């Protein structure tokens, strides 16, 4: 009996120390941008559960459709629940990639593993139910993530995606012109730029046409996150906490 217990303990220790032995386990990576050698840039739009009374900036979507711009839309579960028909419509557009943005939009680094996993799985299930598509990418609320959150997302089948350029669009004091200048100034190959589509982006729709034109004039091709990350197998990192924070969206320096 003692000998059998020793064998069982040895097996448990082996698998605990070697997570790669579990077939199909995704690598817990976090991406802030794609390959810098790329000429591609990804525009991303967060649909948080807060925002204007409608919770939807239709003008932003109209610009993207009119300009035929691919984009990745990070949707919270609560936003999907409140806007099922809009979610279904957006998911039906081939140029849009649907991604996850938690359910209630909490500070996930401050929550338990169980709570965070519920946030992830419930959002996945809702998006799947409404759109028929299962998201591959996840953006943590407030841009806050550490290795624990990223690993939980990986266990839920999600790759964590942050951004390297904050448009600053939630800040009502930033004019459309200033948002345009900041984005065009900071854009690099492989950049992932964050905006909002839930009404929190005060001048987003006004700034977007100039941003799109400016990026294209600089020789950049606009793509989804999925398309961007296909290039050269860029390496993500989980070595330290990433606390972009939505407050950083309101501190864009010109």
Buried (B, 14 or more C-beta within 10 A) or exposed (E): EEEEEEEEEEEEEEEEEEEEEEEEEBEBBBBBBBBEEBEBBBBBBBBBBEBEEEBBBEBBBEBBBEBEBBBBBBBBBBBBBBBBEBBEEBBEBEBBBBBBBBBBBBEBBEBEEEBBBBBBBBBBEBBEEBBEEEBBBBBBBBBBBBBBBBBBBBBBBBBBBBBBBBBBBBBEEBBBEBBBBBBBEBBEBBBBBBBBBBBBBBBBBBBBBBBBEBBBEEEBEBBBBBBBBBBEEBEBEBEEBBBBBBEBBBEBEE
